[in-house]
Amino acid sequence: MEIDTPRGPALADIDLPSGEPRYLLAITHGAGGGVDAPDITAVCEAVLKAGGAVARITQAYRVAGRRMPGSATAPQDEAWKAAVRSVCADERSAGLPLVLAGRSNGARVACRTAAGLGAAAVVALAFPLHPPGKPERSRAGELRRAGVPTLVINGDRDPFGVPDAGDATSLVVREGERHDLAKDVESLAAVVADWLAERLD
């Protein structure tokens, strides 16, 4: 479905489980990527099997053909919130507990907007703690301000760094993984589905 936002149209692909959905996972991509990234795809499949509904949201800046969202966070957050609210109002997912999720830059957006959107939880894949080689520019504050239970999954070889355990409710560090988290996406997805089942049941 195409969604109007204050920053142009966004896209949402909504999938429902075979039975009554237990929650809605709204998940988005990294800065230059798409919602077909291997870890996002695996997480969506695992959530559907576990009884969650899934909305894969392509943000407005990507629909407009831009590779990066820009350095200002407010415009990206504004468009994302509008897209998520539209998905939540859809008759297929209305009234479900909301989980925000994203990879890399999308994880930052999910954390920054969780409280304002009334999310029940956040899943952050490959949270980019700092720009590569610049640990002094930490974004840990975005994780801490999420205000809801937050699962962070990062690789121990991620050049964007690994958050501290105290900055999230749960931190999973994947041995030998880099920023793409692509070595074993099935087991990664199982971690996400199990964690959400514990929090939302």
Helices and strands as residue ranges (DSSP letters): E 2-3, E 10-15, E 24-28, H 38-49, E 53-58, H 60-63, H 73-89, E 98-103, H 105-117, E 121-125, H 140-144, E 150-155, G 165-167, E 170-174, H 185-200
